[in-house]
Amino acid sequence: MALPLMPKATAVWLIDNTKLTFDQIAYFCGLHPLEVKGIADGEVAVGIVGQDPIANNQLTPEEIARCEANPAANLKLLEPTVPLARQKTKGARYTPLSKRQDRPDAIAWLLKYHPEVGDAQVQKLLGTTKATIDSVRSRTHWNAPNIKPRDPVSLGICSQSELDRVLLLTAKRRDNKEKREARERARADREANAPAAAEPLPEVDGSEDAA
């Protein structure tokens, strides 16, 4: 599923200006519902200015009204009229020494709110190692009792655009995986329901009739 260009900033605007549920906003922005709740409570995305998805041609007022009237409905992103330029990716980022002590908190935040993000992406985004990620996940990190999930953007470890790019890529990969699995299930169902080939009739020897 495609995401808005600035998911977290869009979520801030939707929380402040609509009656959509946390689940609806989370689905549209590719966030965890708890993260959306954290934004509403002022615990996440502190200082982020809301971005109007209507002004950015990502949503229509009618689409928002439709989903406000039906909490079970999901918002549909408008197709972009201008293709987005692809940004070059780099290797593992360098994290200043002053910020390295905060990395376990940033890792814990991603594991809690975005468990769908792969370890390799977390490594590149935060400039960490798989061993550190595993220790935070299993709570075997030497400082585990003091680790608290904190937004890596607010910690200054990565930028909002870098985080959004990772979330967008993850959502795209997840969407492609779901489509692939759906095609495989449909093919398996067709094969299972296909009628068995009719057995050929035995050949009849006409010698007795001739006799």
Helices and strands as residue ranges (DSSP letters): H 7-17, H 22-29, H 33-40, H 61-69, H 97-100, H 103-113, H 119-126, H 130-137, G 144-146, H 152-155, H 160-193, H 207-210
